[in-house]
Amino acid sequence: MPQAIVKWVDGLQFVGTDSGGHSVVLSGDDQQEGVRPSEMLLVAMASCSAVDVVEIMKKKRKPLTGLEVVVDGKRDPDPPWPYRKILVTYYARGDGVTEKALSQAIQLSIEKYCSVAATVSGKADIQTRYEILSGV
């Protein structure tokens, strides 16, 4: 079973560690160092889907040579400030990458495989777009 541990460091700064022993610095809004917990959700969305898309494209024999995923979130203005809209934009590179293959990979990730997307999809409207970049 996955597990995360968060330890308070000082002020509003914390260190989060996953079940594999990997750590990340987190902080509240007034801290200079660390990822805000609410933005960590966007990082989780981007990385979860990126893993899926890379793997799916590899299985389709259209391997990527580069991928950047940008996630923008729109939150309610009042507490607890949930995300209501999430836009996931994929910038992909690779020889032979087609719009059809990339579009299918993204759809499979968001609708079937990405656990983060599955977790937030009931609260937030998740939209996607992509761009295939030339070059390696």
N, CA and C atoms as an extended XYZ file, in Angstrom:
408
Properties=species:S:1:pos:R:3:atomname:S:1:resname:S:1:resid:I:1 pbc="F F F"
N         0.845       -1.182        0.000 N   MET     1
C         0.000        0.000        0.000 CA  MET     1
C         0.888        1.242        0.000 C   MET     1
N         0.657        2.181       -0.920 N   PRO     2
C         1.448        3.411       -0.939 CA  PRO     2
C         1.267        4.200        0.360 C   PRO     2
N         2.333        4.884        0.717 N   GLN     3
C         2.289        5.684        1.945 CA  GLN     3
C         3.147        6.923        1.763 C   GLN     3
N         2.720        8.016        2.318 N   ALA     4
C         3.499        9.251        2.330 CA  ALA     4
C         3.607        9.729        3.770 C   ALA     4
N         4.773       10.262        4.099 N   ILE     5
C         5.003       10.813        5.431 CA  ILE     5
C         5.441       12.266        5.254 C   ILE     5
N         4.828       13.160        5.992 N   VAL     6
C         5.198       14.565        5.953 CA  VAL     6
C         5.679       14.972        7.340 C   VAL     6
N         6.892       15.532        7.380 N   LYS     7
C         7.469       15.998        8.647 CA  LYS     7
C         7.633       17.511        8.608 C   LYS     7
N         7.228       18.118        9.685 N   TRP     8
C         7.347       19.567        9.830 CA  TRP     8
C         8.798       19.927       10.070 C   TRP     8
N         9.312       20.915        9.333 N   VAL     9
C        10.694       21.360        9.473 CA  VAL     9
C        10.740       22.611       10.336 C   VAL     9
N        10.055       23.691        9.871 N   ASP    10
C        10.074       24.965       10.583 CA  ASP    10
C         9.068       25.893        9.914 C   ASP    10
N         8.483       26.796       10.661 N   GLY    11
C         7.513       27.717       10.072 CA  GLY    11
C         6.415       26.940        9.377 C   GLY    11
N         6.257       27.173        8.086 N   LEU    12
C         5.288       26.421        7.290 CA  LEU    12
C         6.006       25.583        6.228 C   LEU    12
N         7.183       25.073        6.595 N   GLN    13
C         7.950       24.237        5.682 CA  GLN    13
C         7.964       22.793        6.175 C   GLN    13
N         7.788       21.869        5.223 N   PHE    14
C         7.692       20.444        5.527 CA  PHE    14
C         8.505       19.650        4.518 C   PHE    14
N         8.828       18.420        4.868 N   VAL    15
C         9.445       17.494        3.927 CA  VAL    15
C         8.529       16.290        3.823 C   VAL    15
N         8.114       15.999        2.587 N   GLY    16
C         7.272       14.836        2.325 CA  GLY    16
C         8.119       13.732        1.732 C   GLY    16
N         7.899       12.513        2.193 N   THR    17
C         8.646       11.360        1.705 CA  THR    17
C         7.667       10.267        1.303 C   THR    17
N         7.904        9.688        0.114 N   ASP    18
C         7.018        8.625       -0.362 CA  ASP    18
C         7.504        7.268        0.111 C   ASP    18
N         6.753        6.231       -0.223 N   SER    19
C         7.072        4.885        0.244 CA  SER    19
C         8.382        4.358       -0.330 C   SER    19
N         8.903        4.991       -1.384 N   GLY    20
C        10.188        4.596       -1.952 CA  GLY    20
C        11.364        5.363       -1.374 C   GLY    20
N        11.078        6.285       -0.447 N   GLY    21
C        12.142        7.061        0.180 CA  GLY    21
C        12.508        8.340       -0.562 C   GLY    21
N        11.742        8.728       -1.549 N   HIS    22
C        12.001        9.957       -2.299 CA  HIS    22
C        11.345       11.128       -1.577 C   HIS    22
N        12.046       12.250       -1.511 N   SER    23
C        11.559       13.385       -0.732 CA  SER    23
C        11.340       14.629       -1.580 C   SER    23
N        10.451       15.481       -1.072 N   VAL    24
C        10.167       16.766       -1.691 CA  VAL    24
C         9.909       17.777       -0.577 C   VAL    24
N        10.370       19.008       -0.793 N   VAL    25
C        10.143       20.082        0.167 CA  VAL    25
C         8.818       20.751       -0.175 C   VAL    25
N         7.978       20.917        0.840 N   LEU    26
C         6.664       21.540        0.682 CA  LEU    26
C         6.579       22.745        1.608 C   LEU    26
N         5.741       23.706        1.253 N   SER    27
C         5.595       24.862        2.129 CA  SER    27
C         4.260       25.545        1.940 C   SER    27
N         3.934       26.378        2.917 N   GLY    28
C         2.729       27.196        2.845 CA  GLY    28
C         2.971       28.376        1.932 C   GLY    28
N         1.956       29.164        1.721 N   ASP    29
C         2.018       30.268        0.764 CA  ASP    29
C         3.081       31.313        1.072 C   ASP    29
N         3.410       31.534        2.332 N   ASP    30
C         4.336       32.614        2.658 CA  ASP    30
C         5.803       32.175        2.697 C   ASP    30
N         6.087       30.959        2.373 N   GLN    31
C         7.457       30.454        2.397 CA  GLN    31
C         8.118       30.628        1.030 C   GLN    31
N         9.426       30.840        1.034 N   GLN    32
C        10.173       31.014       -0.207 CA  GLN    32
C        10.582       29.680       -0.831 C   GLN    32
N        10.770       28.658       -0.019 N   GLU    33
C        11.255       27.379       -0.522 CA  GLU    33
C        10.206       26.301       -0.333 C   GLU    33
N        10.004       25.524       -1.371 N   GLY    34
C         9.084       24.406       -1.273 CA  GLY    34
C         7.883       24.552       -2.181 C   GLY    34
N         7.328       23.418       -2.560 N   VAL    35
C         6.147       23.370       -3.421 CA  VAL    35
C         4.902       23.517       -2.551 C   VAL    35
N         3.980       24.327       -2.997 N   ARG    36
C         2.712       24.435       -2.283 CA  ARG    36
C         1.951       23.119       -2.445 C   ARG    36
N         1.350       22.619       -1.384 N   PRO    37
C         0.630       21.345       -1.476 CA  PRO    37
C        -0.423       21.323       -2.580 C   PRO    37
N        -1.151       22.422       -2.748 N   SER    38
C        -2.182       22.444       -3.787 CA  SER    38
C        -1.568       22.373       -5.189 C   SER    38
N        -0.364       22.922       -5.363 N   GLU    39
C         0.305       22.839       -6.658 CA  GLU    39
C         0.967       21.476       -6.845 C   GLU    39
N         1.246       20.784       -5.749 N   MET    40
C         1.775       19.426       -5.852 CA  MET    40
C         0.753       18.523       -6.533 C   MET    40
N        -0.522       18.829       -6.347 N   LEU    41
C        -1.568       18.073       -7.034 CA  LEU    41
C        -1.423       18.220       -8.551 C   LEU    41
N        -1.093       19.425       -9.012 N   LEU    42
C        -0.897       19.650      -10.442 CA  LEU    42
C         0.350       18.918      -10.939 C   LEU    42
N         1.412       18.924      -10.126 N   VAL    43
C         2.627       18.182      -10.468 CA  VAL    43
C         2.307       16.688      -10.559 C   VAL    43
N         1.504       16.203       -9.619 N   ALA    44
C         1.117       14.787       -9.621 CA  ALA    44
C         0.308       14.453      -10.870 C   ALA    44
N        -0.587       15.335      -11.264 N   MET    45
C        -1.384       15.117      -12.466 CA  MET    45
C        -0.475       15.046      -13.689 C   MET    45
N         0.435       16.005      -13.805 N   ALA    46
C         1.336       16.047      -14.958 CA  ALA    46
C         2.214       14.807      -15.035 C   ALA    46
N         2.802       14.434      -13.919 N   SER    47
C         3.737       13.304      -13.935 CA  SER    47
C         3.014       11.977      -14.108 C   SER    47
N         1.858       11.828      -13.498 N   CYS    48
C         1.073       10.600      -13.642 CA  CYS    48
C         0.706       10.384      -15.103 C   CYS    48
N         0.207       11.411      -15.744 N   SER    49
C        -0.191       11.289      -17.133 CA  SER    49
C         1.021       11.156      -18.056 C   SER    49
N         2.102       11.852      -17.740 N   ALA    50
C         3.307       11.763      -18.568 CA  ALA    50
C         3.832       10.333      -18.624 C   ALA    50
N         3.859        9.664      -17.481 N   VAL    51
C         4.310        8.270      -17.442 CA  VAL    51
C         3.433        7.420      -18.365 C   VAL    51
N         2.124        7.602      -18.250 N   ASP    52
C         1.197        6.845      -19.093 CA  ASP    52
C         1.444        7.097      -20.576 C   ASP    52
N         1.538        8.367      -20.952 N   VAL    53
C         1.670        8.725      -22.362 CA  VAL    53
C         2.970        8.177      -22.946 C   VAL    53
N         4.065        8.293      -22.205 N   VAL    54
C         5.344        7.753      -22.684 CA  VAL    54
C         5.224        6.246      -22.908 C   VAL    54
N         4.637        5.542      -21.951 N   GLU    55
C         4.495        4.084      -22.062 CA  GLU    55
C         3.553        3.683      -23.199 C   GLU    55
N         2.433        4.382      -23.318 N   ILE    56
C         1.467        4.053      -24.371 CA  ILE    56
C         2.077        4.298      -25.754 C   ILE    56
N         2.762        5.408      -25.912 N   MET    57
C         3.385        5.712      -27.206 CA  MET    57
C         4.462        4.679      -27.547 C   MET    57
N         5.171        4.227      -26.548 N   LYS    58
C         6.183        3.184      -26.760 CA  LYS    58
C         5.511        1.898      -27.248 C   LYS    58
N         4.401        1.530      -26.615 N   LYS    59
C         3.666        0.327      -27.021 CA  LYS    59
C         3.069        0.466      -28.421 C   LYS    59
N         2.733        1.691      -28.804 N   LYS    60
C         2.196        1.937      -30.145 CA  LYS    60
C         3.308        1.975      -31.193 C   LYS    60
N         4.533        1.802      -30.748 N   ARG    61
C         5.719        1.877      -31.612 CA  ARG    61
C         5.867        3.251      -32.252 C   ARG    61
N         5.509        4.251      -31.461 N   LYS    62
C         5.683        5.653      -31.827 CA  LYS    62
C         6.379        6.345      -30.651 C   LYS    62
N         7.573        5.858      -30.284 N   PRO    63
C         8.218        6.367      -29.070 CA  PRO    63
C         8.524        7.869      -29.142 C   PRO    63
N         8.376        8.497      -28.012 N   LEU    64
C         8.661        9.922      -27.907 CA  LEU    64
C        10.149       10.138      -27.660 C   LEU    64
N        10.655       11.265      -28.149 N   THR    65
C        12.027       11.663      -27.826 CA  THR    65
C        12.016       12.827      -26.839 C   THR    65
N        10.839       13.380      -26.609 N   GLY    66
C        10.698       14.460      -25.646 CA  GLY    66
C         9.239       14.656      -25.290 C   GLY    66
N         9.002       15.023      -24.040 N   LEU    67
C         7.637       15.312      -23.598 CA  LEU    67
C         7.685       16.298      -22.439 C   LEU    67
N         6.894       17.331      -22.569 N   GLU    68
C         6.704       18.285      -21.479 CA  GLU    68
C         5.202       18.399      -21.262 C   GLU    68
N         4.780       18.330      -20.012 N   VAL    69
C         3.373       18.422      -19.678 CA  VAL    69
C         3.178       19.631      -18.763 C   VAL    69
N         2.316       20.533      -19.196 N   VAL    70
C         2.027       21.748      -18.430 CA  VAL    70
C         0.590       21.646      -17.935 C   VAL    70
N         0.393       21.831      -16.636 N   VAL    71
C        -0.947       21.741      -16.062 CA  VAL    71
C        -1.309       23.076      -15.426 C   VAL    71
N        -2.424       23.629      -15.870 N   ASP    72
C        -2.950       24.873      -15.310 CA  ASP    72
C        -4.246       24.556      -14.586 C   ASP    72
N        -4.383       25.106      -13.387 N   GLY    73
C        -5.581       24.844      -12.609 CA  GLY    73
C        -6.321       26.118      -12.252 C   GLY    73
N        -7.636       26.044      -12.295 N   LYS    74
C        -8.481       27.163      -11.853 CA  LYS    74
C        -9.204       26.712      -10.599 C   LYS    74
N        -9.062       27.501       -9.534 N   ARG    75
C        -9.614       27.135       -8.236 CA  ARG    75
C       -10.758       28.057       -7.840 C   ARG    75
N       -11.606       27.559       -6.955 N   ASP    76
C       -12.649       28.399       -6.375 CA  ASP    76
C       -11.992       29.513       -5.567 C   ASP    76
N       -12.609       30.678       -5.523 N   PRO    77
C       -12.029       31.792       -4.767 CA  PRO    77
C       -12.213       31.669       -3.247 C   PRO    77
N       -13.051       30.740       -2.807 N   ASP    78
C       -13.340       30.603       -1.378 CA  ASP    78
C       -12.841       29.269       -0.833 C   ASP    78
N       -12.525       29.241        0.471 N   PRO    79
C       -12.053       27.992        1.096 CA  PRO    79
C       -13.043       26.867        0.888 C   PRO    79
N       -12.583       25.689        0.650 N   PRO    80
C       -11.192       25.205        0.705 CA  PRO    80
C       -10.449       25.336       -0.627 C   PRO    80
N       -10.898       26.197       -1.543 N   TRP    81
C       -10.239       26.502       -2.804 CA  TRP    81
C        -9.995       25.273       -3.692 C   TRP    81
N       -11.008       24.441       -3.911 N   PRO    82
C       -10.788       23.263       -4.760 CA  PRO    82
C       -10.553       23.666       -6.219 C   PRO    82
N        -9.835       22.828       -6.922 N   TYR    83
C        -9.679       23.021       -8.364 CA  TYR    83
C       -10.994       22.646       -9.026 C   TYR    83
N       -11.485       23.515       -9.906 N   ARG    84
C       -12.719       23.254      -10.633 CA  ARG    84
C       -12.452       22.977      -12.108 C   ARG    84
N       -11.311       23.466      -12.597 N   LYS    85
C       -10.945       23.261      -13.985 CA  LYS    85
C        -9.446       23.011      -14.044 C   LYS    85
N        -9.064       21.965      -14.759 N   ILE    86
C        -7.650       21.629      -14.929 CA  ILE    86
C        -7.400       21.433      -16.417 C   ILE    86
N        -6.447       22.190      -16.951 N   LEU    87
C        -6.066       22.079      -18.354 CA  LEU    87
C        -4.685       21.436      -18.422 C   LEU    87
N        -4.595       20.301      -19.098 N   VAL    88
C        -3.340       19.569      -19.243 CA  VAL    88
C        -2.884       19.713      -20.691 C   VAL    88
N        -1.715       20.328      -20.884 N   THR    89
C        -1.177       20.543      -22.227 CA  THR    89
C         0.097       19.731      -22.391 C   THR    89
N         0.150       18.960      -23.465 N   TYR    90
C         1.278       18.074      -23.759 CA  TYR    90
C         2.061       18.637      -24.940 C   TYR    90
N         3.372       18.760      -24.786 N   TYR    91
C         4.267       19.156      -25.864 CA  TYR    91
C         5.152       17.947      -26.135 C   TYR    91
N         4.913       17.289      -27.270 N   ALA    92
C         5.572       16.018      -27.559 CA  ALA    92
C         6.496       16.128      -28.766 C   ALA    92
N         7.569       15.331      -28.706 N   ARG    93
C         8.509       15.212      -29.821 CA  ARG    93
C         8.734       13.739      -30.110 C   ARG    93
N         8.994       13.432      -31.364 N   GLY    94
C         9.352       12.073      -31.729 CA  GLY    94
C         9.144       11.823      -33.197 C   GLY    94
N        10.043       11.055      -33.791 N   ASP    95
C         9.909       10.692      -35.197 CA  ASP    95
C         8.703        9.782      -35.362 C   ASP    95
N         7.851       10.116      -36.287 N   GLY    96
C         6.701        9.274      -36.567 CA  GLY    96
C         5.536        9.445      -35.621 C   GLY    96
N         5.616       10.393      -34.693 N   VAL    97
C         4.498       10.632      -33.784 CA  VAL    97
C         3.365       11.264      -34.580 C   VAL    97
N         2.196       10.657      -34.495 N   THR    98
C         1.038       11.185      -35.211 CA  THR    98
C         0.037       11.781      -34.229 C   THR    98
N        -0.797       12.662      -34.758 N   GLU    99
C        -1.840       13.261      -33.918 CA  GLU    99
C        -2.764       12.183      -33.377 C   GLU    99
N        -3.111       11.220      -34.220 N   LYS   100
C        -4.026       10.161      -33.806 CA  LYS   100
C        -3.442        9.356      -32.650 C   LYS   100
N        -2.193        8.932      -32.769 N   ALA   101
C        -1.562        8.123      -31.716 CA  ALA   101
C        -1.421        8.910      -30.417 C   ALA   101
N        -0.987       10.153      -30.523 N   LEU   102
C        -0.801       10.967      -29.320 CA  LEU   102
C        -2.138       11.275      -28.661 C   LEU   102
N        -3.127       11.621      -29.463 N   SER   103
C        -4.458       11.911      -28.930 CA  SER   103
C        -5.038       10.701      -28.198 C   SER   103
N        -4.896        9.520      -28.782 N   GLN   104
C        -5.377        8.302      -28.138 CA  GLN   104
C        -4.632        8.025      -26.837 C   GLN   104
N        -3.319        8.227      -26.839 N   ALA   105
C        -2.520        7.991      -25.636 CA  ALA   105
C        -2.959        8.919      -24.505 C   ALA   105
N        -3.193       10.170      -24.832 N   ILE   106
C        -3.630       11.146      -23.834 CA  ILE   106
C        -5.013       10.764      -23.295 C   ILE   106
N        -5.910       10.408      -24.184 N   GLN   107
C        -7.258       10.028      -23.765 CA  GLN   107
C        -7.225        8.801      -22.854 C   GLN   107
N        -6.438        7.794      -23.219 N   LEU   108
C        -6.321        6.604      -22.373 CA  LEU   108
C        -5.759        6.956      -20.995 C   LEU   108
N        -4.774        7.826      -20.985 N   SER   109
C        -4.190        8.223      -19.703 CA  SER   109
C        -5.232        8.885      -18.811 C   SER   109
N        -5.870        9.915      -19.318 N   ILE   110
C        -6.803       10.708      -18.508 CA  ILE   110
C        -8.056        9.920      -18.137 C   ILE   110
N        -8.565        9.108      -19.056 N   GLU   111
C        -9.835        8.426      -18.813 CA  GLU   111
C        -9.703        7.031      -18.203 C   GLU   111
N        -8.510        6.420      -18.293 N   LYS   112
C        -8.406        5.041      -17.845 CA  LYS   112
C        -7.273        4.757      -16.864 C   LYS   112
N        -6.089        5.291      -17.112 N   TYR   113
C        -4.917        4.851      -16.355 CA  TYR   113
C        -4.404        5.788      -15.256 C   TYR   113
N        -4.531        7.068      -15.416 N   CYS   114
C        -3.946        8.009      -14.444 CA  CYS   114
C        -4.792        8.074      -13.174 C   CYS   114
N        -4.239        7.584      -12.085 N   SER   115
C        -4.974        7.557      -10.816 CA  SER   115
C        -5.250        8.962      -10.282 C   SER   115
N        -4.376        9.906      -10.563 N   VAL   116
C        -4.605       11.277      -10.101 CA  VAL   116
C        -5.803       11.872      -10.841 C   VAL   116
N        -5.857       11.675      -12.140 N   ALA   117
C        -7.011       12.163      -12.912 CA  ALA   117
C        -8.295       11.508      -12.427 C   ALA   117
N        -8.245       10.219      -12.153 N   ALA   118
C        -9.430        9.506      -11.660 CA  ALA   118
C        -9.877       10.061      -10.313 C   ALA   118
N        -8.938       10.461       -9.485 N   THR   119
C        -9.247       10.979       -8.151 CA  THR   119
C        -9.900       12.352       -8.204 C   THR   119
N        -9.436       13.216       -9.097 N   VAL   120
C        -9.965       14.586       -9.129 CA  VAL   120
C       -11.087       14.785      -10.143 C   VAL   120
N       -11.329       13.804      -11.008 N   SER   121
C       -12.299       14.003      -12.092 CA  SER   121
C       -13.718       14.272      -11.597 C   SER   121
N       -14.079       13.852      -10.428 N   GLY   122
C       -15.408       14.127       -9.898 CA  GLY   122
C       -15.588       15.558       -9.445 C   GLY   122
N       -14.495       16.228       -9.134 N   LYS   123
C       -14.533       17.612       -8.656 CA  LYS   123
C       -14.167       18.621       -9.725 C   LYS   123
N       -13.166       18.263      -10.538 N   ALA   124
C       -12.640       19.214      -11.514 CA  ALA   124
C       -12.919       18.742      -12.937 C   ALA   124
N       -13.180       19.699      -13.803 N   ASP   125
C       -13.326       19.422      -15.224 CA  ASP   125
C       -11.910       19.367      -15.806 C   ASP   125
N       -11.504       18.195      -16.300 N   ILE   126
C       -10.166       18.023      -16.850 CA  ILE   126
C       -10.243       18.131      -18.364 C   ILE   126
N        -9.483       19.065      -18.904 N   GLN   127
C        -9.417       19.248      -20.350 CA  GLN   127
C        -7.979       19.028      -20.795 C   GLN   127
N        -7.807       18.573      -22.040 N   THR   128
C        -6.462       18.335      -22.558 CA  THR   128
C        -6.294       18.992      -23.921 C   THR   128
N        -5.043       19.247      -24.229 N   ARG   129
C        -4.661       19.672      -25.566 CA  ARG   129
C        -3.221       19.232      -25.767 C   ARG   129
N        -2.781       19.247      -27.016 N   TYR   130
C        -1.415       18.811      -27.284 CA  TYR   130
C        -0.858       19.532      -28.476 C   TYR   130
N         0.469       19.465      -28.567 N   GLU   131
C         1.189       20.024      -29.697 CA  GLU   131
C         2.343       19.080      -29.998 C   GLU   131
N         2.492       18.717      -31.257 N   ILE   132
C         3.623       17.901      -31.672 CA  ILE   132
C         4.685       18.841      -32.189 C   ILE   132
N         5.836       18.811      -31.533 N   LEU   133
C         6.935       19.701      -31.884 CA  LEU   133
C         7.879       19.017      -32.853 C   LEU   133
N         8.451       19.773      -33.746 N   SER   134
C         9.402       19.195      -34.697 CA  SER   134
C        10.777       19.112      -34.072 C   SER   134
N        11.617       18.273      -34.649 N   GLY   135
C        12.975       18.110      -34.149 CA  GLY   135
C        13.048       17.072      -33.061 C   GLY   135
N        14.277       16.823      -32.647 N   VAL   136
C        14.498       15.775      -31.654 CA  VAL   136
C        14.451       16.308      -30.265 C   VAL   136
